[in-house]
């Protein structure tokens, strides 16, 4: 039932009251709301990390406030469909789509009330303060106050109505695609897994049983260690010593399938932030890590230094690499729509579009052709994407094999993926889904959605 609350069209032109910088949590809410507004507005193609960094310039947030801002923004996108539905039901004129800052204040306020351990009065009061401080929105402070208070009063009813994450909490174009690719039931499982968020998985250098006991984690059949605690990563035992690095269990599989050997020359194309580079280097191979982003490669080099691993790091567009001396193995973790990472990056569902996939498929094709030329006769080429879209995985490899008759697929076997035959598609390629490994069960399971194909060049 709709209420009488509506968004007035004529702003009150009084000067807004200044924001008191000493109000606890206010700056964090402002950063979160501004970041969400950016992604709900014309700049929706930006990543949430970038939007938060942009919104946080000049704020000097303490680490706790920065973490709170991130938590609010992430929660806002994780349940954005449900939050929008709840707000629309309580606004006489529907959602203020043409006012992204107002919509962001309502969404972030509702996310705090419904999904975070935040006192209702704090979420409401600080949202109202931010509304009053905006000269274009200050006249709507009573509306924000009324709507968010009602969200708090009707919390149980709102949560009880959240019954279909595929239909309500997933953009229509993604829901349609996943149902067509995997079937309606699996698509619903994917959508449910996205609500659970992602577990913290780490890749170990050695001594898996000892580290599992020390960190209180669970060793997965896939070879990764899944942690259950909520401590800051940098504070955990072994981090500073380089005993392990954070990497989703699915993201670690492509290198395990490649099985790099000591002293092999391996190219890691589009390498940043470097988890796969670290795997290759830890296996004793001589790895050349290539990425066009100098800033992302700086992070890769810091990680390698912490892990006491070495790589030849090259800042370049992979398409421009010299082909004079081909590699024993090439890993292409290609730029993609990243729809397989929505568990940990829920903004992806709402900031990407179907048109993005077409553009990315063309780039992936060019990179694959380049990777083929960089692979020595008898060498392996592993192509992977963190995407759920068939054009970026299955179809891309089928087209590649049709173009490159000197390459053949090396089918993956169940024993290579811990006995989990469900992670292998009908062509013998890797296809992990967020609902695999108990994803969506609420028991801390799930995997990123990854596709990988192992290809071998004839000759050698």
C-alpha positions in Angstrom: 0.0 0.0 0.0 1.4 3.4 -1.0 1.7 6.2 1.4 1.2 10.0 0.9 5.0 10.6 0.9 6.1 12.2 -2.4 9.1 13.9 -3.7 8.5 17.6 -4.0 9.6 19.3 -7.1 10.5 22.9 -5.9 13.5 23.1 -3.6 13.6 25.5 -0.7 16.4 27.9 -1.4 17.4 28.6 2.2 21.1 28.1 2.9 21.6 24.6 4.3 23.1 24.1 7.7 26.8 23.1 7.6 27.8 19.5 8.4 29.4 19.2 11.8 32.6 17.2 11.1 32.6 16.0 14.7 29.4 14.0 14.4 30.5 10.3 14.7 29.9 8.4 11.5 28.6 11.3 9.5 31.6 11.5 7.1 31.5 7.8 6.5 27.8 8.0 5.5 28.5 11.0 3.2 31.3 9.1 1.4 29.1 6.0 1.0 26.1 8.0 -0.2 28.2 10.0 -2.7 29.8 6.9 -4.0 26.4 5.2 -4.5 25.0 8.3 -6.1 27.9 8.3 -8.6 27.1 4.8 -9.6 23.4 5.3 -9.8 23.9 8.4 -12.0 25.6 9.0 -15.4 28.9 7.5 -14.2 27.5 4.1 -13.5 30.3 2.4 -15.4 32.8 3.2 -12.6 33.8 0.5 -10.2 32.7 0.9 -6.6 36.3 1.0 -5.3 37.0 4.0 -7.7 33.7 5.7 -6.7 34.6 5.3 -3.0 38.1 6.7 -3.6 36.6 9.6 -5.5 34.0 10.3 -2.8 36.6 10.1 0.0 39.0 12.7 -1.4 39.4 15.4 1.2 37.5 13.5 3.9 40.6 12.1 5.8 38.6 9.1 7.1 39.9 7.0 9.9 40.3 3.3 9.0 37.1 2.4 10.9 35.1 5.0 9.1 36.5 4.0 5.7 35.5 0.4 6.5 32.1 1.6 7.5 31.7 3.6 4.3 32.6 0.6 2.2 30.3 -1.7 4.2 27.3 0.6 3.6 28.0 1.0 -0.1 28.5 -2.7 -0.6 25.3 -3.6 1.3 23.5 -1.0 -0.8 24.4 -2.8 -4.0 24.2 -6.3 -2.6 20.4 -5.9 -2.1 19.8 -3.0 -4.4 16.8 -4.6 -6.1 15.1 -5.4 -2.8 15.9 -2.0 -1.4 14.5 -0.2 -4.4 11.3 -2.3 -4.2 10.8 -1.5 -0.5 11.4 2.2 -1.1 9.2 2.4 -4.2 6.3 0.8 -2.3 6.5 3.5 0.3 6.8 6.5 -2.0 3.7 7.8 -3.6 5.4 8.9 -6.8 7.9 6.0 -7.0 11.7 6.2 -6.9 13.4 9.5 -7.6 15.4 8.1 -10.5 16.2 11.6 -11.8 17.8 12.5 -8.4 20.6 10.0 -7.8 21.8 11.8 -4.6 18.3 11.6 -3.0 18.0 8.0 -4.1 21.4 7.2 -2.7 20.5 8.7 0.7 17.4 6.6 0.8 19.1 3.4 -0.4 22.1 3.7 2.0 19.9 4.5 4.9 17.6 1.5 4.2 20.6 -0.7 3.7 21.9 0.2 7.2 18.5 -0.4 8.8 17.8 -3.7 7.0 21.3 -5.3 6.6 23.9 -3.8 8.9 24.5 -3.8 12.6 23.6 -0.1 12.8 21.2 1.5 15.2 18.1 2.7 13.3 18.1 6.1 14.9 21.7 6.7 13.8 21.0 5.6 10.2 17.9 7.9 10.0 19.4 10.9 11.8 22.6 11.0 9.8 20.7 10.5 6.5 18.5 13.5 7.5 21.6 15.6 8.3 23.1 14.9 4.9 19.8 15.7 3.2 19.6 19.0 5.1 23.1 19.9 4.1 22.3 19.6 0.3 20.8 22.9 -1.0 19.0 20.9 -3.7 17.5 18.4 -1.3 17.2 20.1 2.1 13.4 20.6 1.6 13.1 16.8 1.4 14.6 16.0 4.8 11.1 15.3 6.3 10.5 12.8 3.5 13.8 11.0 4.1 13.0 11.0 7.8 9.5 9.5 7.3 10.5 6.9 4.8 13.5 5.6 6.7 11.6 5.5 10.0 8.9 3.5 8.2 11.5 1.1 6.8 12.7 0.5 10.4 9.1 -0.1 11.7 8.3 -2.5 8.9 11.6 -4.3 8.8 10.2 -7.8 9.4 7.6 -7.5 6.7 10.1 -6.2 4.2 12.5 -9.0 4.8 9.7 -11.6 4.6 8.8 -10.2 1.2 12.3 -10.8 -0.2 11.5 -14.2 -1.7 12.8 -14.1 -5.3 16.4 -12.7 -5.7 16.5 -13.6 -9.4 13.3 -11.7 -10.3 13.7 -8.8 -7.8 17.4 -8.4 -6.9 19.0 -9.2 -10.3 18.9 -6.9 -13.3 16.5 -8.3 -15.9 19.1 -8.7 -18.6 21.4 -10.8 -16.3 18.5 -12.9 -15.0 17.4 -13.6 -18.6 21.0 -14.6 -19.7 21.6 -16.8 -16.7 18.3 -18.6 -17.1 19.1 -19.2 -20.8 22.6 -20.4 -20.1 22.2 -22.5 -17.0 18.4 -23.1 -16.6 16.0 -21.3 -14.3 16.8 -23.3 -11.2 20.5 -22.8 -11.4 20.0 -19.1 -12.2 18.0 -18.8 -9.0 20.8 -20.5 -7.1 23.3 -18.0 -8.6 21.1 -15.0 -7.5 20.7 -16.5 -4.0 24.5 -17.0 -3.6 25.1 -13.4 -4.4 23.1 -12.4 -1.3 25.6 -14.4 0.9 28.7 -12.5 -0.1 32.1 -14.1 -0.6 34.2 -16.2 1.7 37.8 -15.3 2.3 40.0 -17.8 0.5 43.8 -17.9 0.6 46.4 -19.7 -1.5 49.2 -21.2 0.6 52.9 -21.6 -0.2 53.2 -24.8 1.7 52.1 -26.8 4.9 48.4 -26.6 4.3 47.3 -28.6 7.3 49.5 -26.6 9.7 48.1 -23.3 8.3 44.6 -24.5 8.4 45.0 -25.2 12.1 46.8 -21.9 12.8 44.3 -19.8 11.0 41.2 -21.8 12.0 40.3 -22.4 8.4 38.9 -25.2 6.3 41.0 -26.8 3.5 38.9 -27.1 0.3 39.3 -30.1 -2.0 40.2 -27.5 -4.7 43.5 -26.7 -2.8 42.6 -23.4 -1.2 42.1 -22.6 2.5 38.8 -21.0 3.4 38.8 -18.8 6.5 35.8 -18.1 8.7 37.1 -15.2 10.8 36.5 -11.5 10.3 39.9 -10.2 11.3 41.7 -7.7 9.1 43.7 -9.7 6.5 47.0 -7.9 7.3 46.6 -8.8 11.0 46.4 -12.6 10.4 49.3 -14.9 11.1 51.5 -15.5 8.1 50.5 -12.5 6.1 53.5 -10.3 6.8 55.8 -13.3 6.3 54.4 -14.0 2.9 53.1 -17.5 3.7 49.9 -17.0 1.7 47.9 -14.5 -0.3 44.2 -13.8 -0.7 42.7 -15.5 -3.8 39.2 -16.9 -4.4 39.4 -20.7 -4.7 38.0 -20.5 -8.2 40.5 -17.9 -9.3 43.3 -20.2 -8.2 42.2 -23.0 -10.5 43.5 -21.7 -13.9 47.1 -21.8 -12.8 46.6 -25.2 -11.1 45.2 -26.5 -14.4 48.2 -25.0 -16.3 50.6 -26.8 -13.9 53.6 -24.6 -14.5 56.9 -26.4 -14.0 60.3 -25.2 -12.6 62.3 -23.0 -15.1 59.5 -22.9 -17.7 59.0 -19.5 -19.3 55.5 -18.5 -18.6 53.7 -15.3 -19.7 50.9 -14.0 -17.5 48.9 -11.5 -19.6 46.7 -8.9 -18.0 48.4 -10.0 -14.8 47.4 -7.4 -12.1 46.7 -7.6 -9.2 49.0 -10.6 -9.3 47.5 -13.7 -7.5 48.1 -15.9 -10.5 51.5 -14.4 -11.1 52.4 -15.4 -7.5 51.1 -19.0 -8.1 53.3 -19.3 -11.2 56.4 -17.9 -9.5 55.9 -20.1 -6.4 55.9 -23.1 -8.8 59.4 -22.1 -9.8 58.6 -21.0 -13.3 60.2 -17.8 -14.8 57.1 -15.6 -15.2 56.7 -12.5 -17.2 53.8 -10.5 -15.8 52.3 -8.1 -18.3 49.6 -5.4 -17.6 48.9 -2.0 -19.2 48.2 -0.4 -15.8 51.3 0.9 -14.1 49.3 1.6 -10.9 48.0 -2.0 -10.8 51.4 -3.4 -11.4 52.8 -1.4 -8.4 50.3 -3.4 -6.3 51.5 -6.6 -7.9 55.1 -5.8 -7.2 54.3 -5.0 -3.5 52.6 -8.4 -3.2 55.5 -10.2 -4.8 57.9 -8.5 -2.5 55.9 -9.5 0.6 55.8 -13.1 -0.7 59.5 -13.0 -1.6 58.7 -14.0 -5.1 60.2 -12.6 -8.3 58.8 -11.9 -11.8 59.7 -9.9 -14.8 57.1 -7.2 -14.6 56.3 -5.4 -17.9 54.1 -2.4 -18.2 52.6 -2.8 -21.7 49.6 -3.6 -23.7 49.7 -7.3 -24.2 48.7 -6.8 -27.9 52.1 -5.1 -28.5 54.4 -7.7 -26.9 57.2 -9.1 -29.0 56.6 -12.5 -30.5 60.3 -13.2 -31.2 60.7 -15.7 -28.3 57.5 -17.6 -27.6 56.7 -19.0 -24.1 56.3 -22.5 -22.8 53.0 -21.6 -21.4 50.7 -18.5 -21.6 48.0 -17.5 -19.2 45.4 -15.1 -20.5 43.1 -13.9 -17.7 41.2 -11.6 -20.1 39.4 -8.4 -19.3 35.7 -9.3 -19.0 32.3 -8.2 -17.7 33.3 -9.7 -14.2 29.8 -11.0 -13.6 31.3 -14.0 -11.9 32.5 -11.7 -9.1 29.2 -10.2 -8.0 29.4 -12.1 -4.6 32.3 -9.8 -3.7 31.6 -6.9 -6.0 27.8 -6.5 -6.0 28.0 -3.2 -7.9 29.0 -5.1 -11.0 25.4 -6.3 -11.5 24.1 -2.7 -11.6 27.0 -0.8 -13.3 27.6 -3.1 -16.3 25.3 -3.4 -19.3 24.7 -6.0 -22.0 26.4 -3.7 -24.5 29.7 -4.0 -22.5 29.8 -7.7 -23.3 29.9 -7.2 -27.0 32.8 -4.7 -26.7 34.7 -7.0 -24.4 34.3 -10.1 -26.6 36.1 -8.3 -29.4 39.0 -7.4 -27.1 39.2 -11.0 -25.8 39.3 -12.3 -29.4 42.3 -10.1 -30.2 44.1 -11.0 -27.0 43.5 -14.7 -27.6 45.0 -14.5 -31.1 48.0 -12.7 -29.7 48.3 -15.3 -26.9 48.3 -18.0 -29.6 51.3 -16.4 -31.3 53.1 -16.1 -28.0 52.7 -19.8 -27.3 55.6 -22.0 -28.4 54.9 -25.3 -30.4 53.9 -27.9 -27.9 53.1 -25.2 -25.3 50.0 -24.6 -23.3 47.6 -21.7 -23.5 45.1 -21.2 -20.6 42.3 -18.8 -21.3 40.1 -17.7 -18.4 37.6 -15.0 -17.4 35.7 -14.2 -14.2 32.5 -14.0 -16.2 29.3 -16.0 -16.2 28.5 -15.0 -19.8 28.8 -17.8 -22.4 30.1 -15.3 -25.1 33.2 -14.6 -22.9 33.9 -18.3 -22.2 32.4 -21.3 -24.1 31.7 -19.4 -27.3 35.0 -17.5 -27.3 37.0 -20.8 -27.1 34.9 -22.4 -29.8 35.6 -19.5 -32.1 39.3 -19.6 -31.2 39.6 -23.3 -32.0 37.9 -22.8 -35.4 40.4 -20.1 -36.2 43.5 -21.8 -34.9 43.6 -25.4 -36.1 47.1 -25.9 -34.6 45.5 -25.7 -31.1 43.4 -28.4 -29.4 41.5 -28.4 -26.1 43.0 -30.5 -23.3 39.9 -31.7 -21.4 39.9 -31.1 -17.6 39.3 -34.2 -15.4 37.5 -34.3 -12.1 40.7 -35.2 -10.2 42.2 -31.9 -11.3 39.4 -30.0 -9.5 39.2 -32.0 -6.2 36.8 -34.5 -7.6 34.1 -31.9 -8.3 32.9 -33.1 -11.7 30.1 -30.4 -11.5 32.8 -27.8 -12.2 33.5 -29.2 -15.6 31.2 -28.4 -18.6 30.3 -30.6 -21.5 33.3 -29.5 -23.5 35.8 -30.4 -20.8 36.4 -26.8 -19.7 36.2 -25.3 -16.2 32.9 -23.6 -15.3 32.5 -22.6 -11.7 29.3 -20.9 -10.5 28.6 -18.9 -7.3 26.1 -21.6 -6.2 28.8 -24.3 -6.3 30.3 -25.5 -3.0 27.1 -24.8 -1.0 26.9 -21.2 -2.4 23.6 -19.6 -1.4 23.2 -22.0 1.6 24.2 -19.4 4.1 27.1 -21.7 5.3 29.9 -19.6 3.9 30.2 -21.5 0.7 30.3 -20.6 -2.9 32.8 -19.7 -5.6 33.4 -16.9 -8.0 32.1 -17.6 -11.4 35.1 -18.6 -13.5 35.6 -20.1 -16.9 38.9 -21.6 -18.0 40.0 -23.7 -21.0 43.4 -25.4 -21.3 44.6 -25.4 -24.9 47.7 -27.0 -26.4 49.6 -26.0 -29.5 50.7 -28.8 -31.7 54.4 -29.4 -32.5 57.4 -29.1 -30.2 
